[in-house]
Amino acid sequence: MEKTNSYKIRIFDSKDTGQVIDVIDRVLRDIKVIPESSDRIDDEDLFQIPQIYSGRGKFWVAIENGMSI
């Protein structure tokens, strides 16, 4: 029997910041937007998600096993 993954979708919480940055960093490296040898992505917008999206929409995260994906 194949194992199925269970995901939850919810609105971003500031406690998700580190995991969101890690996911975006990993994806940008995978698609070669930033080189593997560079430091972790340091985009100021990623540290201000609640302020940037306030009144303009929502920022959603997918959660699997208690971690943002």
Buried (B, 14 or more C-beta within 10 A) or exposed (E): EEEEEEEEEEEBEEEBBEBBBBBBBEEBBEEEEBEEEEEEBEEEEBBEBEEBBEEEEEBEBEBEEEEBE
